[in-house]
Amino acid sequence: MGPPRVGVGVGVGGGSGIGVAMVFLIVSASSFLIRLPLVARARLPNPTSSSYTSRSRSRALLLLPASSPLRAFCPASRRPSPATCSAAYASSSMATDDNPLLADFDFPPFDRVEPTHVRPAVRTLLARLEGELTDLEKGVQPTWGKLVEPLERIVDSLEVVWGTVDHLKAVKDSSDLRAAVEDVQPDKVKFQLRLGQSKPIYQAFNAIRNSSDWETLSEARKRIVEAQIKEAVLSGVALEDEQREKFNQIEQELEKLTQKFSENVLDATKKFEKLITDKNEIDGLPATALGLAAQTAASKGHENASAENGPWIITLDAPSYIAVMQHARNRALREEVYRAYLTRASSGDLDNTNIISQILKLRLEKAKLLGYKNYAEVSMAQKMATVDRVEELLEKLRAASWDHAVKDMEDLKAFAKESASPEANDLAHWDLSFWSERLRESKYDINEEDLRPYFALPKVMDGLFSLANRLFGVSVEPADGLAPVWNSDVKFYCVKDSSNSPVAYFYFDPYSRPSEKRGGAWMNVVFSRSRVLARNGSPVRLPVAHMVCNQTPPVGDKPSLMTFREVETVFHEFGHALQHMLTKQDEGFVSGIRGVEWDAVELPSQFMENWCYHNCFVGARNTLLSIAKHYETGELLPEEIYAKLVAAKNFRAGTFSLRQIRFASVDMELHTTYDPNGSLSIYDVDRRVAERTQVLAPLPEDKFLCSFSHIFAGGYAAGYYSYKWAEVLSADAFSAFEDVGLDNEKAIEETGRRFRETVLALGGGKSPLEVFVSFRGREPSPEALLRHNGLLPVAAL
């Protein structure tokens, strides 16, 4: 979820990242001026209203924003130009009657949108917005009401349509939807470039910046103005003629390439299916995995498939893949599945190698057009960090992790030998997860599969919501039926403050659907909090988010029984959602996660993960521990088992830290020193980085870059380091709770409220460093992270 195109994700599977971990994609980041979070124009229900029925067409027209061309049917004093009115009139019947994407609604009509709606909706909308933009440019004045507010309405109007389509493409993909998006995407990008390169708007923002009234603006408004000026420059506003034309061609091509990259990863993941009929071949797989494999087989036409007798289908979808890598005793099966996963989208029609090369060339060319040496400098222009500071942090963490990772490997080899494993003297990549899990079971007397019955999804959500109430003073209530959903498994919730008034809403789509849903976990924005876009007499429009995961679905009559890693992922995404939903910023461009520097957006999400381990030791044991109840008996997870789970938190921490550092380092090198026109390949760069970040050398055929969607189809290009950067912030923030005592209920509550009033409330209205200092009282330090990960003894602090 965050600034550029707001999807946010985290890697799990023993540590964040790719490889043996789940891959959590982030949707494409944007450099254009209006490429803001997916926000919608449509109104939210009035919190005090008991009815949410649709209004008549005339009522809908009266409720439209002042800048809308459909206001042509309203009093003359509110009318835009005749040309805009004409375009509005021509499309008015479709907008209100025929096309759900253009109708007036309280929440996006996810249940009614079909691929056939996409082309006419986007084209109709863009025609209208072109007129609105022309009107704005002709009458623009360097004032808030004549510049920023109409600009926010234009941005919002586009994002309601494109945001809905883009979300459906992520969770309900189809060939027809892909074709529709491909057809209209160039038109959408063209309009974004037109707006991002608008000189009248750029000049008006500069006029505000240079006016005598500048010092009277709030800090949030100053940040908006400065960000819009910077984003306009990065969008090519200063380029002329041939350079601008070339820049625009690059942006159009990058949009196509990143979209194709993402589609290839999804298709390659779906393509691999291994049908197994002999149960001996999947010896070791736990009952949950067998049930899921049989359920997959049944969905593929094997009607009588059962967990006990098969047949079973193994896929590269995360719940299936991870189960095989961790539990299958069949080494040949592990190798086959591992190699398939590692080489996804690297051959045939789905090969992303050339796409990566083109993306890197175009990014470098774009950077040089803008006057930068490399693309990393472009990326850092809107972040907290600099290239030098990133490299300094990564090296410090790498040095602190290396010896621990070497010891991790030695321990694994020794344990495999003690277990008389035939592969003990030649452990390969497909052996590491399997023997790591066996060593963890032996060392901590804990089996993650045995914990699943204690982590049923409904109980996990109840515990998470109880924690939010205790820390931040908000309650979360089911609101199913209030908003349309895209799948029957999707849940809808209302967030209320201590006075029982709604402050936000969110969707939750928990389960894996590999045939139509992108892999990973993310949070994204549906509506942002906004004073300008308030409706029905409310002072602000309330924020709405959606959380999407890909965890183990229910099997048979059992609820979704989660691994502890899946629990962590839900906590992580809810942290993102909390920052979006609990914002108190009323300026739409900096509310919630909007306007927050990209390398700071992971702070709340990674902060929330800490409570999975620590909350069980505080006085109010009924908060988080309430999630750990057996779904059948109601028995609480024994405290000694929970203690073992917490003790195992830093198991192989050095290895997992190095994995993230490898991903961050190869990302930085590809976007700084690498010459995409030179003789070295992207795989040469990765192997060179791996020499200092991976104890066991990668396979010669390692092509993980071909599925590294974070940086080639997401918001993390020259930004993957953000996970570690923000992890420093989140660990230090959590240490504030440790400082007051995790068993001190009153102090924990006070600290939680302070976290809400700073980190969660201030959004992009203050710089992330200022926000952190306002909470912590000082600048951040990496020591808390190293200590939490077991990479720095407490005595060393």
GUVEX-104017 format. One record per residue: x, y, z of N, C-alpha, C in turn; residue in one letter. Coordinates in steps of 0.05 Angstrom, whole numbers, plus 5000, padded with zeros to 4 digits. Example, Ala and Ser with C-alpha at 12.3 -4.5 7.8 and 13.67 -1.06 7.14 Angstrom:
2
526448865156524649105156526449345156A
525749555142527349795143525850015157S
***
This chain:
797
501549805000500050005000501550215000M
502050434984503250674993503350874971G
504551074975504651304957504351244928P
506351154914506051134885503650984875P
503350754873500750644867499950464889R
500150534911499250464937499150174944V
499649974928499649704937502049654954G
501749514976503949464993504049175000V
506449065004506548785010508848715027G
508848465036511048375053511648085045V
514148005047514847725042514947575068G
513847335068514047165092515046895084V
515346725103516246455098518946425111G
519046515136521546495151522946765150G
521946945135523247205132522047335107G
522447585105521247725082522747665057S
521347645035522747625010521747434990G
523547354972522847174951524346914957I
524946744937526346504942524446304954G
525046204978523246004990520946135003V
520846395002518646545014516446594995A
514146675006512046764988513047024975M
512047074951512747324938510347514940V
510747734952508447924954508948164936F
507348184916507648384896506748654905L
507948854894506949124898506249224870I
503949344868503049424841504749664833V
504549734807506449914796506450184809S
508850284814509150554824508950754802A
508650994808508251194788509851434793S
510751564772512251804775510752044765S
508351994754506852224744505652384766F
505052634760503952814781501452714794L
499652604777497152524790497152224797I
499252094795499351814802499351794832R
497051804843496751804872495251554880L
494851504906493451274914490751244901P
489751004900487250954886484951064902L
484151304895482051434910479551464893V
477251474905474851474889473251724893A
471851814872470152044873467551994888R
466551744886463951684896463751734926A
461351804935461051884962460951644981R
461451695006461151495027458351535040L
457351325052454751365066455051575088P
452951715093452851895116452751725141N
454751755159454851585183452251585199P
450751795197448351815214445851715199T
446251645174443851565158443251275161S
440751205161439950925164439350795137S
439550955115438950855089441350895070S
441950685055444150715036443150655007Y
440550715002439450654975440450854955T
440350784929441250974908439451214906S
440551434899438951684894437951684866R
435951854861435051884834437152024818S
436752024791438752154774439052444781R
436852584785437052874791438552924817S
437952754837439352784862442352724858R
442952524842445752454837447252694824A
445852834805447153064792447753284812L
445853324830446253544850448553484869L
449153224872451253144891453953134878L
454153184852456753164839458553384848L
461253334847463153554853462753794835P
463554024845463054264830464454264803A
466654114801468154114776467053924755S
465053764763464053554745462553684722S
462953584697461553694674458553624675P
457853424690454953364692453453574708L
455053764720453753994732452454184711R
452954114686451654264664448654264667A
447654064681444754044685443854194710F
445754314725445154454750445054754744C
444654924764444455214760446855324744P
446355534728448455644710450855734725A
450555824750452855924765454855704771S
454155454768455955244773456955104748R
456155204724456855074699459755114691R
460954894680463554934667463155024638P
465254994621465055094594463054944577S
462055074555460154934537461254674526P
463854664519464954424508464754194528A
465354254553465154054573462353954577T
460454154577457654084580456753894558C
457653944534456853784511457753494514S
460353464522461353194527459853054549A
459153204569457753094592454952994583A
453653164567450953094559450952834542Y
452952814525453152584507453452324522A
454752334546455352094561453652064586S
451752244590450252244615448651994620S
447251894599445651654603447251414611S
449651384597451451164604452451194633M
453151444640454351494666452451414688A
449951464685448051424707446451164705T
446251054681444450824677445850574670D
447550584649448450344636451150234647D
452850404655455550314661456150354691N
456350134706456750154735459250304743P
461250314726463650454733463250764734L
461250854719460751144718458251224733L
456951034747454551104762455251244788A
453251364800453651494826453151274847D
455151234864454851014884456251084910F
455550934930456850974957459450824959D
459550584948462050424947462350314918F
464750264910465150164882463449914877P
462249894853460449664847462049424837P
463849314855465549094848464048854837F
461648824846460048584838458848604811D
458748854799457348894774459148964751R
461549024756463349114735464248874718V
463948894692464748684673466948804655E
468548634642470548744623469348924602P
466848864593465649024573465149314582T
465149364608464649634618467149804616H
469549684615472049824619472550034597V
472449944572473150134550471350374549R
468650344549466950584547467150754572P
467550634595467750794620470250964620A
472450844614474950994615474951214593V
474051144569474051344548472151574553R
469851514564467851724571469051904593T
470251774612471351934634473652114625L
475452004609477652164600476752394583L
474752364567473652584551472652804570A
471252724591470252924610472553064624R
474552904634476753024649478453204632L
478653144606480153324589478853594589E
476253604588474853864589475254004616G
475153854637475553964664478354084667E
480253934656483054024658483454284642L
482254294618482454534602481254774617T
478954724629477654944645479455034668D
480654834682482454904704484855074695L
486054984673488355124663487655414654E
485355444642484555714633484055904656K
482955794677482255974699483855934724G
486155804722487755734745488755984759V
488655974785489756184802491356064824Q
493456194834495156074854493956094882P
491555984885490155964911489255684915T
488755624940487955344947485355274933W
483455454934480755394923480655384893G
482455524880482455534851484555354838K
486155214854488155044843488154764855L
488654744881488954484893486354334895V
484154474902481654334905480554224879E
480454374857479654264832481554044822P
484054074827485953864819485353604834L
484753624859484153384875481653254863E
479653404855477253294843477853144817R
479553264801480253134775481652864781I
483652874798485052634805483152424816V
481352504833479552314846477652194825D
476752354806474952254786476152034769S
478752064763480151854747480551604764L
481351644789482051414805479651244813E
477251354814474951184821474550974800V
474851044774474450854753476950674750V
479250794747481650634742482250464767W
481850574790482450414814480750164817G
478150194810476449954811477249744791T
477849834766478749644745481349514753V
483249674762485849564769485649364792D
484049424811483649234833482448974824H
480448994807479148744797481148584780L
482948714766484948574751486848414770K
487248524794489048394813487648154827A
485048174830483647964847481747794830V
481147874805479247734789480047754760K
482447664755483647694728482347524708D
482247614683481247454661482447564635S
482347404614483447494588481947724577S
479247734581477647954571478348214586D
478748194612479448434628482248534620L
484148344616486748424607486648574580R
485148474562484948594535483748874537A
481748904554480449164557482349364569A
483749284590485749464603487949534583V
488849344568490949394548490049604528E
487549594520486549784500486450074510D
485550104535485150384544487550494561V
489350324568491650414585493250634571Q
493850624545495250844533493751114535P
491151104533489551354536489751464564D
489651284583489851364611492551484616K
494751354607497451464611497751734597V
496651754573496752004558495552234574K
493252184587491952394603493652454627F
494752254640496452294664498952464656Q
500052414633502352574624501452864619L
499152884607498053154601497653314626R
496653184647496253324672498953364687L
500553164687503153184701504953394689G
504653444663506353634649504953904644Q
502853954658501354204654502954434665S
503854614648505354844657503755044672K
501255094664499655284681499355184710P
498954924714498654824741501354834755I
503454764741506154774753506855054761Y
506355244744506955524749505255634773Q
502855534775501055624797502155524823A
503055274824504255174849506755324856F
508455384836510855544842510055824852N
507955934841507056194851506256194880A
504855974888504155944916506755924933I
508655764923511155724938512655984941R
512456164922514056404923512456644933N
509956604942508256824950508856914978S
507857154984508257255012506557115032S
504556955022502856805040504056535048D
506356465036507456195040507656125070W
508656295086509056235114506456205130E
504256295119501756265132500455985127T
501555845108500355575102501155375124L
499355185128499954965147502254795136S
503454645154505654475145504654275124E
502254165128501153975109500854105081A
499854345080499454485054502154545041R
504154625057506854665046507854415034K
507454185047508453935037507053865011R
504453925009503053864984504254034961I
504654284965505654464944508454364936V
510154314955512854234948512953964934E
511153784942511053524929510053544901A
508053714897506953744870508953864851Q
510554054861512654174844514753964837I
515553814857517653604852516553394833K
514053304837512953094820512553194792E
511953444789511653554762514353554747A
516453624761519053614748519753324741V
519253134759519752854753517952744732L
515752884726513952804705514652924678S
516753084678517653194652516553464645G
515553614665514353874658516354064646V
518854034653520954224643522054144616A
521253914606522253824580520753954558L
522053984535520854114512521053934488E
519153964470519253854443520153564442D
522453514429523353234424523853094451E
524953224470525453104496522853024510Q
520953194509518353134521517052894507R
517152904480515952684465517352424471E
519952424474521452184481520652094509K
520552274528519752204555517052074556F
515152184541512452074541512351794528N
513951754508514151494496515251284516Q
517251374531518451204551516351124572I
514751314581512751264602510651074591E
509851104567507850924555508950644553Q
511450624544512650354541513150224568E
513950374588514350264615511750154627L
509650304622507050214631506349934619E
506749904593506149654580507949434590K
510549494593512449284601512049184629L
511549364648511049284675508549124678T
506549204662503949044662504448764652Q
505948744630506548484618508248314636K
510148434650511848294669510048164690F
508248314701506448204722504647984712S
503648014688501947814676503447554671E
505947584662507647344657508147194683N
508647334705509147204730506647044739V
504347174737501847044744501346794727L
501746824701501246604682503146374687D
505746444692507746234697507146084722A
506246234742505546104768503145914764T
501146004749498845834744499545594726K
501445624709502045414689503045154701K
504545174723505644934735503544794752F
503044544745501344364761502544084760E
502843964783503843694784501843514797K
500743334781498743134790500242904803L
499442834827500642614841498442414849I
498942164843497041954850498141764871T
500741754875501941574894502541734920D
501241654941501641814966504441804976K
505941604969508741584978510441824967N
509641924945511042154933510742404949E
508642424965508242664981508342605011I
509842395017510242325046511342565061D
510242625084511142845100509443085099G
507843115078506043345076503943325098L
503543535113501443535134498643515123P
496843455140494043415132492843655118A
493643895128492544145116493444165087T
495944105081497044125054495743905036A
495443665047494143455032491243525024L
489843645044487143725038486943935017G
488844125018488944344998489544224971L
491544044969492343924944490043754932A
488543614949486243464939484043654930A
483643874945481544064937482244194911Q
484844244906485644354880485144154858T
485743894863485243684844482243664837A
480643684857477743674853476743904835A
478044144839477244374823478144354794S
480044164789481044124762479843884749K
477643784760476143564747476443294760G
478143264780478343004794476343004817H
473942944810471642984828471842834854E
473042594854473142434878475742464894N
477242674888479742724902479242754932A
480942644948480742664977483542694989S
483742805013486242845026487642575032A
485942375038487042115045488041955021E
486441964999486941784977487741924951N
487642184951488342334927486242314905G
487042384880489642494873490042774884P
492542864882493343124893494643284871W
494243544871495643724852497243924868I
499843924862501744124873502044354854I
501944594865502244834848504445014860T
505045234846506945424856505645644872L
503045624877501645814894502845784922D
503145994936504745994961504045784981A
501445744988500845535008501745255000P
501545194974502344934964505444924962S
506645124951509545124948511045104974Y
510245264993511645275019511345005033I
508944885032508544635045510444415034A
510744415008512544214996515444265005V
516344515003519044575010519744515039M
517844555057518344515085517844225095Q
516144075081515243825093515543575076H
515843605050515943365033518543215037A
518442965044520842805047522042725021R
520442735000521242664973523142884962N
525742834963527643044955527343114925R
526742914909526442974880524043154875A
521943114891519643294888520343574897L
521843604919522643864928524344004906R
526143854895527943974874526244064850E
524443904841522843974818521144224823E
519944234846518244464852519944714856V
522244684870523944914874524945024848Y
525944854830526944944804524745084788R
522344974790520145094775519545374786A
519645404812519045664825521245864819Y
523745774820526045954816526346054788L
525145904769525445974741522746064728T
520846144745518346244735518846474716R
517246484695517246704675520046754664A
521646544660524346584649524846424623S
522646324611523046174586520446194569S
520746124543518446114526517046374522G
514346364518512746604513512546774538D
513146664561512846814586515446914597L
517546904581520246984590520347284595D
521047354620521247644627524047754624N
526047594615528747694613529047944596T
527947924572528148154554526548394564N
524348334577522648554588524248704610I
525648554627527348684647529448864634I
530748754614532748914600531649174589S
529249154576527949394565527249584587Q
526149484609525349654632527749814642I
529949674646532349804657533450014638L
533449954612534450144592532650394592K
530050354593528250584592528350744618L
528650614641528950764666531450934665R
533650824655536150974654535851214635L
534651164612534151374593532451594604E
530351514619528551704632530151874652K
531751744668533351884688535152094675A
536452024653538252214641536752444627K
534352394617532752614606532052814628L
531652714653530952884675533453014689L
535852934679538253064690539552904712G
538852654716540052484737541952294724Y
543852194741545852004731544651724727K
542751654744541651384743538851394754N
537451164752534651164760534351164791Y
536351064805536251074834536051354844A
537451544831537251824839534451934835E
533151844814530351924810528651824832V
529051564839527451444860527951584887S
530451644893531051764919530052054921M
529452174899528452454900525952474916A
524452254919521952264934521952074958Q
524352034969524651854992526151995014K
526251865038527751965060530751935055M
531551715043534351635041535751755017A
538351715016540051774993541351514985T
542451494961543851254953546051184972V
547651374980549851324999548851225026D
546751335036545751245062544550965060R
543350905038542250635034544550435034V
546550495018548850305017550150275044E
550350485059551550475085549850295104E
547250335103545550165121545649875113L
545449815087545549535078548149405085L
550349545083552949425090553049375120E
552049565136552149525165550449275173K
548149245161546449015167547648765156L
548848775132550148545121552448445138R
554048625148556348545165555348425191A
553148535202552048435227550748155223A
549848095199548447855194550147625184S
552447685171553947475157554847245175W
556147305197557147085214554846915225D
552647045231550246895240549246715219H
549246805194548246645171550146405167A
552746455169554646235166554146025188V
553646115212553045925234550445785229K
548545925218545945795211546445555192D
548145585172548745375153550245145167M
552145215183553645005198551744845215E
549944975229548044835246546344645230D
545544735206543744575189545244325180L
547644365171549244135161549643935184K
550344035208550843855231548343705238A
546043835237543543705245542843495224F
543243555198542643355177544343115180A
546843145188548642925192547742755216K
547042895238546042755261543542595255E
542042685236539542545228540042335206S
542642285201543442085181542142135153A
542042385146540942465120542942395098S
542142265077543942205055545042455041P
543542685043544442925030545943115048E
546643015073547843185093550343325084A
551943185068554543295059554243455033N
551843475023551443624998548743754998D
548143915018545644055020545244244997L
542944224984542344394962540144594970A
539544784953537544984960534844854967H
534044644953531444524958531444354984W
533744344997533944205023533644395047D
534244645042534544835064532044875081L
529844915067527344965082526444705096S
526844485083526044225096527544175121F
530244195120531944135143531744365164W
531244605155530844825174528444775191S
526344675178523844625193524244395213E
525744185204526343965222528044055246R
530044235241531744335262530144505281L
528344665270526744835288524944675306R
523844455294522144275310523744155332E
526144075325527843935345528844135367S
529644365358530844555377528844685396K
526444735385524444875401522044705408Y
522144445400519944265405517344385396D
517244485372514844625362514544555332I
512044495325511444425297509244625289N
509944785268508144995260505444885250E
505544645238503044525228501244455252E
502444375274500844305297499544545310D
500544785303499345035314496945125298L
496645035273494445135256491745125270R
490944905283488244905295487845125315P
490045245326489745465345489545735332Y
489945745306489845995292487745995270F
485245965277483045975258482646275251A
482246335226482046615217480046775233L
477646685239475846865255476946945282P
478246755295479446825321481847015318K
483346975297485647155293484647435289V
482547465273481547735268480347865293M
479047695309477947805335480247905352D
482447745354484647825371486048075360G
486248095334487548325321485848575327L
483248555325481448785330481548865359F
481748665377481948725405484548885411S
486648805398489148945402488949235392L
487649275369487349545359485749715378A
483749595391482149735410483749815434N
485349635443486949685467489149895462R
490449875439492650065434491650335424L
489650335407488950575392486150675398F
484650535414481950625422479850615401G
480150435382478150405360476950125362V
474450105352473149845350472649775321S
472749525314472249425287469849245287V
467849305270465449155270464849055242E
463748805239462948705213460848885201P
461048935175459049095160458348965134A
458448695134457848555109455048625099D
454848665072452348745060452149035055G
453749195068453749485064454949565037L
457049415030458449485005458649234987A
458449274961458749044942461548934944P
461848674940464448544940464948394915V
467448314909468148184884468247874887W
468047774912468047484916466547434942N
465247214944463647154968465347124993S
467947074990469647045014470447315025D
470047535011470847795020469147895043V
470448005064469048115086469248415086K
467248555098467248845099466948935128F
468449135136468549215164468249515166Y
467249605189467049885196468849935221C
470450145220472150215242470850455256V
470550435283469250655298471050755320K
470651005327472251125348470951075375D
472051195396471051145423468151245427S
467251425410464551525412462551365395S
463551145384461950965367461251085340N
462751285331462251405305464151275285S
463151215261464951095240467151295233P
469651185230471851345221473051235195V
472350985189473550865165472150595159A
472650485135471650225128473850075113Y
473649805113475649655097474549385089F
475549295066474949025056477248845064Y
476648585067478748385072478248145054F
480148095036480047865018482247675026D
481747465042483847315055485147085039P
483646955021484546685012485846694984Y
487546494981488846444955486746354934S
486946474910485346384887487146394863R
488846194860491046214840490046244811P
487646164805486646184777486046464769S
485646654788484846924781486147144797E
487447074818488347274838491447284838K
492547524837495347554839496447454865R
498847344865500047244890500847474909G
500947414934502047604953499947714972G
500847924986499048055005499548355002A
497448515002497748794999495348945011W
495749195017493649375025493549595004M
491149684997490849894977488650084985N
488750314973486750524980484350514962V
482050524973479550554957478650844957V
478350964981477851254984479851355005F
480651605002482251725022480551925038S
481451985061480052195077480452465063R
478352615060478552865046476353065054S
477253305060475353515065473953605039R
475553635018474453724992472353544981V
472653284985470853094973468652994993L
468253145014466153075033463453095020A
461552925028458952915016456752925037R
454352985029451952965046452253115072N
453553335072453753505096455853415116G
457253195110459353105128461853295126S
463353335147465753505145467953385128P
468153115127470252995111469152735098V
470452655077469852385067471552185083R
470351975091471851775107473551595090L
475751505100477551325085476551045084P
477150905062476450625058478950485046V
479450245055481750095045480949815038A
482649675023482349385022484949245028H
484749035044486948855051486548595035M
488748505023488648265007490848085015V
490247835021492147625028491847385010C
493547195012493446944997494046715015N
492546695037493146485056491546235050Q
492046035066490745775062487645805064T
486245725044483245745046482045525064P
479545555071478245335085478345075069P
478644855083478644595070476344425082V
474544345065472244195075470544365093G
469944255116468244405135469944555156D
472544565152474244695171474644995162K
474845175182475545455174478345465165P
479145695155481945735147483745715172S
485445515173487245475195489945575187L
490945775200493245935191495845835203M
497945865188500645845200501146105215T
503146095232503846335247504846545228F
506146465207507146665187504846805173R
502646655169500346785157499046975176E
499146915202498147095223499847355222V
502447335220504147565218503447735194E
502847605172502147755147499647915151T
497647805163495147955168495648195186V
497248155207497948375225499448595209F
501248505191502748695175500948865157H
499148745142497448895124495449065140E
494648975163492849145180494349395189F
496949365194498449605201498349815180G
498649735154498449915132495650045132H
493649875136490849975135490350175157A
491450125181491050305203492150585197L
494550595184495650865178493851005158Q
492550855140490750985121488151065135H
487050895153484450935163484351125187M
486451135203486351295228487651565224L
488151645199489251905194487352125203T
488452345212486852585219487352815200K
488852755179489352955158486852985141Q
485953225137483553275121484353365092D
486853425088487853495061488253235046E
486653195025486652925012489352845002G
491053024992493652954980495652855001F
495152895027497052805047495652655070V
493252545064491852405085492652105084S
492651975107493351695108496151645098G
496451455079499051395068499851575045I
498051755037498651925014500752135022R
502652165005504752365010506852275030G
506652025040508651915057510951815040V
513451885047515651785031515651485031E
516251375008515951085003517550915023W
519951005031521550845049520650865078D
518451005083517351015110514750865113A
513550775090510850675092510650405106V
512950265109512850005122513050025152E
513350265163513550295192511150175207L
508750265201506450165217506049865213P
506549765189506049485183507949305198S
510549375197512449205211512249245241Q
511349475249510849525278508749335288F
506649295273504449125282505348835285M
507248745268508148465270509248405297E
510548605310511748555336509848445357N
507248535354505348455375504548155373W
505248025351504747745349506347585370C
508647705377510447565395510347675424Y
509747925427510148055453507548095468H
505348115455502948185469502047985489N
502947735486501947525504503247545531C
505147725535506447745561505447975577F
503548135567502648365582500348275599V
499548465617497548395636494948315624G
493948445604491448375592491748145573A
491847905584492447665568490147605549R
487847715553485547645536485647785509N
487647965504487748105479488747935457T
491347915453492447765431492147465435L
492447375460492347095465489646975457L
487647145455484947055447484946935419S
486947005403487046885376487946595377I
489346515398490446245398488746065414A
486345995403484445815415483845595394K
483845345404483245125385480445165373H
480345135347477845205333475545005340Y
476244765350474244565357473644565387E
475744565403475344525432475244785448T
476245005435476345255450478745275469G
480345065469482645055488484645275480E
485645415500487745615496490345485489L
491845605471494545505465496145515491L
497245285500498745285525500945495525P
501345625548503245845549506145745543E
506745495551509445405545509945365515E
507845305500508145285471508445555459I
506945745469507146025459510046125465Y
511046065489513746155496515746035477A
515345785468517145665449516945805422K
514545875415514146015389515646285390L
515446425412516846675414519946635414V
520746425428523646365429524746295401A
523046185384523946115357523746345337A
522946585347522646815330525146875314K
527446865326529946935313531446705301N
530146475299531346245287532246305258F
534846275252536046335226535646625218R
535646805238535247085232537447195213A
539847105217542047195199541547125170G
540646885166540046795138537846955126T
535647005141533447155129534147445126F
535747555143536647825140538347855114S
540147665110541747675085540147655060L
537947495061536247465038535047735030R
534047875049532948145043535048335033Q
537448315045539648485037540448425008I
540448165001540948094973539048224954R
536448204960534448324942534848624941F
535248754964535649044964538149124949A
540248974952542849044940542749004910S
541548784900541448744871539648964858V
537549034872535849244863537349514860D
538949584881540449824880542549824858M
543949594855546049574835544949594807E
542649464802541449474776540549754768L
540049924788539050194783541150404789H
543650324794545750524798548050484779T
549650274784552150234769551850054744T
549649904743549349714721548749864695Y
550149774674549649884647548049684631D
545449734627543749544612544549514583P
546249684573547249664546549949534544N
551049454567553649344568553749044564G
556048924570556448634565555448454587S
555248564612554248404634551248374633L
550348134641547448084642546448144670S
543748164672542548204699543247984717I
543547744707544247504723547147524733Y
548947644717551647684726551647864751D
550048074750549848254773548748114797V
546747954794545547814816547547614829D
549047474812551047284823553247434838R
554047664828556147824841555047914869R
552648004870551448094895551247854914V
550447624904550147384920552647294933A
554947354921557547264933557947384961E
556747614966557147744992554547745009R
552447624998549947625013548647355016T
549947145005548646885006550846675012Q
550546525034552546335043552746105023V
550446005014550345794994549945924967L
551945894949551846024923549245954908A
548146144894545646084878546245884856P
544145744847544445564824545145724799L
546645604781547245744755544745824740P
542545674743540045734729538145904746E
539146014767537446184784536546424768D
533846444764532646664749530546814765K
531046834791528946954808528247234799F
530147374786529647644777527247654758L
526647434744524447434725521747434739C
521747394766519247414781519447614803S
521447784802521847994822520048224817F
517548184822515448374815515648634831S
516848614855517148854871518449084855H
520549014840522049224827521549254797I
520349054785519749074757516849104750F
515049074769512249114764510949244789A
512549364806511549474831512849734838G
512349814862513350074872516050074884G
517649854881520149834896522649864878Y
522449964854524750004838526650194852A
529150114856531050274872529850344899A
528250154909526850214934526349974952G
527349734943526849504959528149524987Y
530249684988531549735014529549835035Y
527249945025525350065043524449875065S
524349615059523649425080525549435103Y
528149445098530049465119530149745131K
529949945115529950215125527650265144W
525250175136522950215153522950025177A
524349795174524549605196526249725219E
528149895212529650045232527650225248V
525950365233524050545245522050385263L
521050165252518950015266520049885291S
522449775289523549645313524049855335A
525050085327525650295346522950405358D
520950415341518250505351517250305372A
517450045366516449855385518049855411F
520549925409522149925433521150135453S
519550335443518350525462516450385480A
515050175470513250025487514849845506F
517049745497518749585515519849755537E
520550005530521750185550519850235573D
517250255568515250315589514350065603V
515149825592514449575605512049445591G
512449215579510249085565508148975583L
508648975609506648885628505349115642D
505949365633504749605645502449695628N
500049605635497749655618497149955613E
497350115634496750395631498850525613K
501350465617503450585600503250495571A
502550235568502250135540499950285526I
497750325540495550465528496250755521E
497650885539498551165534500451175510E
502250985509504150985487502750925461T
500850745462499250675438497750915428G
496551075446495151315437497051515425R
499451535436501351715424502251625396R
502451365393503151255366500851325347F
498351295356496151365338496151655331R
496751835350496552125345498952225329E
500952065325503252145309503551975284T
504551735287505151565264502651515247V
500451445261497951375246496251615238L
496551835252494752065247495852275227A
498452305227499552545213499852505183L
499752255173499952205145502352325132G
501952435108504152565094504352865100G
502952955120502853235127505353325141G
507053145150509653205162511653015150K
514153085150516252895140516352655159S
516952425148517152185165519052205189P
521252345185523152385207521852545229L
520452765222519152925242516952765256E
515452605241513452435253514652245273V
516852115265518151925283519152065308F
520452295305521452445328519252535347V
516952605335514752695351513652465368S
513952215358513051985374515251895393F
517651875383519851745399521451935415R
521452195407522952395422525852415413G
526652265393529352275383529352145355R
531552165341531852035315532251735318E
531551585297531751285299534551185300P
534850945312537350805313536950515305S
538950395291538650115282539049905304P
539949995327540649795348538249635356E
535849755358533449605366532849375346A
533249435320532749225300534748995304L
537249055307539248845310538748685335L
537848825356537248675381534748505378R
532648605366530248455362530748205345H
532648225326533248005308535347815319N
536247875343538347705356541047735343G
541447955329544047995316545848185331L
544948285354546548455371545848395400L
547648305416547148255444546148505458P
544348465477543348695493545648845506V
547748695515549948815529551549005511A
551248975485552749145467551549415463A
549049455473547749715470548849925489L
***
